[in-house]
């Protein structure tokens, strides 16, 4: 991941992404008129939001084990978050 992303900031970034997905879902409901397309888009947005929420809970657990991965990518844990990591 980028230098600006670490295990401490990821939960906040994920919450922000879930909020953005919620706004996107509202816009889809308001803007898309075809029912089938609307349902498919809402299901996809909901699945992505659920996936992000599950990854967020996994990040909280991995702070203790010093081995964090988000969607298969290694996340660095700063030494001040857990002195045993580093």
Backbone as CSV, one residue per row, in Angstrom:
resi,resn,N_x,N_y,N_z,CA_x,CA_y,CA_z,C_x,C_y,C_z
1,UNK,0.845,-1.171,0.000,0.000,0.000,0.000,0.890,1.233,0.000
2,UNK,0.287,2.379,-0.173,1.037,3.625,-0.231,1.636,3.987,1.113
3,UNK,2.566,4.915,1.072,3.234,5.359,2.301,2.247,6.031,3.261
4,UNK,1.222,6.657,2.745,0.269,7.396,3.572,-0.742,6.486,4.255
5,UNK,-0.784,5.221,3.869,-1.745,4.282,4.449,-1.029,3.393,5.448
6,UNK,-1.554,3.359,6.664,-1.027,2.439,7.664,-2.201,1.794,8.394
7,UNK,-1.906,0.857,9.262,-2.953,0.099,9.946,-3.807,0.977,10.849
8,UNK,-3.273,2.078,11.335,-4.052,2.948,12.213,-5.064,3.786,11.437
9,UNK,-4.724,4.216,10.229,-5.628,5.068,9.464,-6.619,4.277,8.620
10,UNK,-6.342,3.004,8.358,-7.226,2.212,7.502,-8.656,2.082,8.021
11,UNK,-8.904,1.861,9.322,-10.303,1.785,9.761,-11.085,3.060,9.450
12,UNK,-10.476,4.216,9.618,-11.159,5.468,9.299,-11.386,5.609,7.802
13,UNK,-10.411,5.202,7.003,-10.554,5.254,5.550,-11.679,4.323,5.102
14,UNK,-11.753,3.147,5.717,-12.795,2.185,5.347,-14.180,2.718,5.720
15,UNK,-14.310,3.334,6.897,-15.595,3.924,7.292,-15.986,5.008,6.291
16,UNK,-15.031,5.832,5.879,-15.311,6.857,4.876,-15.771,6.256,3.562
17,UNK,-15.137,5.156,3.158,-15.524,4.485,1.913,-16.935,3.909,2.024
18,UNK,-17.298,3.389,3.188,-18.645,2.851,3.385,-19.677,3.971,3.315
19,UNK,-19.366,5.131,3.880,-20.269,6.282,3.799,-20.450,6.709,2.342
20,UNK,-19.345,6.761,1.593,-19.424,7.117,0.173,-20.283,6.104,-0.585
21,UNK,-20.145,4.825,-0.265,-20.973,3.799,-0.899,-22.450,3.980,-0.547
22,UNK,-22.730,4.401,0.671,-24.119,4.677,1.059,-24.711,5.819,0.255
23,UNK,-23.926,6.879,0.079,-24.374,8.010,-0.735,-24.576,7.562,-2.182
24,UNK,-23.657,6.745,-2.683,-23.789,6.217,-4.042,-25.049,5.378,-4.183
25,UNK,-25.367,4.583,-3.165,-26.587,3.774,-3.209,-27.829,4.659,-3.270
26,UNK,-27.841,5.745,-2.510,-28.973,6.684,-2.552,-29.080,7.311,-3.937
27,UNK,-27.950,7.703,-4.517,-27.966,8.285,-5.857,-28.452,7.286,-6.896
28,UNK,-28.069,6.018,-6.760,-28.549,4.985,-7.679,-30.061,4.831,-7.544
29,UNK,-30.547,4.789,-6.310,-31.991,4.642,-6.090,-32.754,5.827,-6.679
30,UNK,-32.178,6.996,-6.599,-32.842,8.198,-7.089,-32.711,8.344,-8.603
31,UNK,-31.556,8.003,-9.142,-31.276,8.293,-10.537,-31.580,7.184,-11.522
32,UNK,-31.474,5.940,-11.115,-31.664,4.823,-12.048,-33.142,4.439,-12.044
33,UNK,-33.725,4.416,-13.208,-35.167,4.160,-13.318,-35.508,2.689,-13.561
34,UNK,-34.629,1.947,-14.209,-34.925,0.546,-14.523,-34.732,-0.301,-13.273
35,UNK,-35.745,-1.026,-12.891,-35.762,-1.770,-11.634,-34.662,-2.823,-11.560
36,UNK,-34.478,-3.603,-12.610,-33.466,-4.658,-12.577,-32.065,-4.080,-12.433
37,UNK,-31.753,-3.044,-13.193,-30.443,-2.395,-13.084,-30.258,-1.805,-11.692
38,UNK,-31.312,-1.200,-11.157,-31.253,-0.625,-9.813,-30.938,-1.710,-8.785
39,UNK,-31.607,-2.850,-8.875,-31.378,-3.938,-7.920,-29.957,-4.479,-8.021
40,UNK,-29.466,-4.674,-9.242,-28.109,-5.195,-9.433,-27.085,-4.229,-8.846
41,UNK,-27.239,-2.942,-9.120,-26.287,-1.960,-8.602,-26.332,-1.877,-7.077
42,UNK,-27.517,-1.905,-6.494,-27.639,-1.855,-5.029,-27.022,-3.101,-4.401
43,UNK,-27.217,-4.270,-5.011,-26.612,-5.503,-4.480,-25.089,-5.423,-4.552
44,UNK,-24.546,-4.925,-5.661,-23.088,-4.786,-5.790,-22.523,-3.798,-4.769
45,UNK,-23.185,-2.670,-4.600,-22.724,-1.680,-3.623,-22.804,-2.256,-2.213
46,UNK,-23.891,-2.962,-1.898,-24.027,-3.584,-0.578,-22.958,-4.635,-0.322
47,UNK,-22.648,-5.423,-1.334,-21.607,-6.450,-1.180,-20.244,-5.809,-0.935
48,UNK,-19.941,-4.739,-1.651,-18.669,-4.046,-1.435,-18.609,-3.435,-0.038
49,UNK,-19.687,-2.834,0.410,-19.723,-2.250,1.757,-19.550,-3.334,2.822
50,UNK,-20.212,-4.470,2.653,-20.071,-5.573,3.620,-18.644,-6.098,3.625
51,UNK,-18.050,-6.200,2.458,-16.664,-6.659,2.359,-15.721,-5.696,3.080
52,UNK,-15.925,-4.407,2.886,-15.094,-3.410,3.580,-15.273,-3.509,5.092
53,UNK,-16.497,-3.722,5.551,-16.751,-3.821,6.991,-16.035,-5.041,7.585
54,UNK,-16.055,-6.161,6.867,-15.367,-7.361,7.340,-13.854,-7.144,7.371
55,UNK,-13.304,-6.479,6.365,-11.870,-6.192,6.350,-11.504,-5.282,7.517
56,UNK,-12.376,-4.334,7.853,-12.129,-3.424,8.965,-12.041,-4.188,10.280
57,UNK,-12.937,-5.136,10.495,-12.899,-5.915,11.738,-11.651,-6.790,11.784
58,UNK,-11.206,-7.306,10.629,-9.975,-8.093,10.595,-8.758,-7.237,10.944
59,UNK,-8.770,-5.979,10.552,-7.646,-5.083,10.869,-7.497,-4.884,12.377
60,UNK,-8.605,-4.810,13.089,-8.535,-4.636,14.533,-7.870,-5.830,15.195
61,UNK,-8.131,-7.021,14.692,-7.530,-8.236,15.253,-6.051,-8.349,14.906
62,UNK,-5.687,-7.940,13.717,-4.315,-8.177,13.279,-3.319,-7.192,13.886
63,UNK,-3.787,-6.150,14.531,-2.873,-5.223,15.210,-2.095,-5.955,16.306
64,UNK,-2.707,-6.985,16.875,-2.058,-7.743,17.938,-1.076,-8.775,17.389
65,UNK,-1.333,-9.284,16.214,-0.495,-10.344,15.656,0.628,-9.812,14.772
66,UNK,0.608,-8.520,14.475,1.629,-7.857,13.648,1.625,-8.343,12.206
67,UNK,0.561,-8.955,11.767,0.475,-9.446,10.403,-0.858,-9.004,9.812
68,UNK,-0.873,-7.854,9.169,-2.107,-7.300,8.624,-2.111,-7.373,7.105
69,UNK,-3.229,-7.849,6.580,-3.424,-7.885,5.130,-4.818,-7.348,4.842
70,UNK,-4.912,-6.508,3.830,-6.183,-5.964,3.393,-6.347,-6.311,1.930
71,UNK,-7.321,-7.149,1.628,-7.536,-7.639,0.259,-6.260,-8.215,-0.334
72,UNK,-5.523,-8.957,0.475,-4.323,-9.638,0.004,-3.065,-8.784,-0.013
73,UNK,-3.163,-7.530,0.372,-2.005,-6.634,0.382,-1.523,-6.438,1.817
74,UNK,-0.215,-6.509,2.010,0.382,-6.336,3.337,0.232,-4.890,3.799
75,UNK,-0.127,-4.704,5.070,-0.272,-3.382,5.671,0.768,-3.263,6.771
76,UNK,1.553,-2.196,6.736,2.593,-1.982,7.747,1.963,-1.523,9.050
77,UNK,2.460,-2.068,10.157,2.002,-1.676,11.484,3.086,-0.835,12.125
78,UNK,2.787,0.428,12.475,3.809,1.269,13.081,4.193,0.764,14.469
79,UNK,5.432,1.004,14.852,5.939,0.519,16.141,5.184,1.128,17.316
80,UNK,4.682,2.356,17.174,3.952,2.961,18.287,2.562,2.353,18.475
81,UNK,2.030,1.680,17.450,0.735,1.000,17.575,0.877,-0.295,18.369
82,UNK,1.988,-0.985,18.164,2.269,-2.212,18.896,3.784,-2.328,18.979
83,UNK,4.383,-2.104,20.166,5.841,-2.152,20.289,6.457,-3.496,19.900
84,UNK,5.682,-4.560,19.908,6.211,-5.874,19.522,6.380,-6.023,18.025
85,UNK,5.768,-5.118,17.263,5.889,-5.153,15.794,7.075,-4.275,15.399
86,UNK,7.747,-4.678,14.419,8.774,-3.767,13.942,10.008,-4.458,13.598
